[in-house]
C-alpha cells in the first residue's frame, strides 16, 4: 500500500449521493422543500452562551418564525385537514338524505 506524499496529501472527489430508484419522487420532494424554505438558516440569530436583552431575543424569535413561515403554513394546513376530513366524512356517513 502506497501512502504517497504525507505532507501534501491529494484528495479525490467527495462522496456522491447514492442513486435512487425513484428520481422523480426525489426531484419532487426537493422541489417542495425549496418552495417551502428557499432561504438558508440565519445562523447569526442563534447565539449560544451570549447574554441578550429580552427585546433582542423577542426580535430574533420573530425573525426565526418568519424564516419558518412556510413550514408553519404547511403544518396549519395539515392540522386543518386532519380535523376537517374526518368531520366531513362523519357528516356524510351519518346524515345521508
Secondary structure, 3 states (H helix, E strand, C coil): CCCCCCCCCCCCCCCCCCCCCCHHHHHHHHHHHHHHCCCCCCHHHCCCCCCCCHHHHHHHHHHHHHHCHHHHHHHHHHHHHHHHHHHHHHHHHHCCC
